Amino acid sequence: TGLIFLHIWKAGGSTLHDIIERQYPDDTIYSIDGSRYEASMSEFKRLPEGDRAKLRVVKGHMDFGLHEYLPRPCTYITMLREPLNRVISDYYYIMETPTHNFYEFMTARKMTLDEFASTPESPLFDNVQTRVLSGLSWSVPYGECTDDMLELAKQNIETYFTVVGLTEQFDKTLILLQKELGWRNIAYVKKNVTKTRAKKSDVPKETIDLIKQYNRLDVELYRYAKERFEKQLDDRVPDIKRELDRLKVLNQLYKPYNFYQRAIGKVKSLVMGNSNEQ
């Protein structure tokens, strides 16, 4: 069975990419490039069928539906994040990341969090998680998501998704993924964490209400996914405390190894760069 990891922006997916890559051979993994989303999706769809048949994993920022382009049966996984926190995190992440596609667009306009959450000019679409999981994504104009899209997203989850994890319960999500997919080492070091974001409690109530208004469907989708996740966890991992304690120890042991691997990678990159110059 093939695996499709549908990575939703600012929902903990960057860390999960590294864990996935340790589970499968490199030459069986295809990553969609989120910085050139449409072009990368088109490139994948144009791959010869023989090349697609070799893949065991497709992952990245994408819409639901790529299983139709894989010749083997597939299951999906994803992570959802509490919608208000996801929007706030996304805003501050872009504003502090000069390499982000939308950094110049937003900083040049001095875009506020209110504007980011509620205007068609914003790079953020309303109800992003519902859009992506429904498979309709950006084809629906800003502000025109419907309850039918929400029901389609829920239906897709029930039909195609082995695990829909939660960013706020990341360790539990990893343990559930390990149980369901037979993964080995799931130790990790967090990646791509927004450093300067405001807490939800620090955001004015008027702004919170605005984000809720434009993400009403995502709020309901998250409630539904959380209920499903907790039931699945109870069924599959009866001794969750023991598993969490074990993962905590593994993470402590993994940190120095991860640091060493990254240092080696930087040295190799420098050496290769110098070699190319010569």
Buried (B, 14 or more C-beta within 10 A) or exposed (E): EBBBBBBBBBBBBBBBBEBBBEBBEEEEBBBBEBEEBEEBBEEBEEBEEEEBEEBBBBBBBBBBBBBEBBEEEBBBBBBBBBBBBBBBBBBBBBBEBEEBEBBEBBEEEEBEBBBBBBBEEBBBBBBBBBBBBBBBBEEBEBEEBBEEBBEBBBEBBEEBBBBBBBBBBBBBBBBBBBBBBEBEEBBBEEEEEBEEBBEBEEBEEEBBEBBBEBBBBBBBBBEBBBEBBEEBBEEBBEEBEEBBEEBEEEBEEBEEEBEEEEEEEEEEEEEEEEEEEE
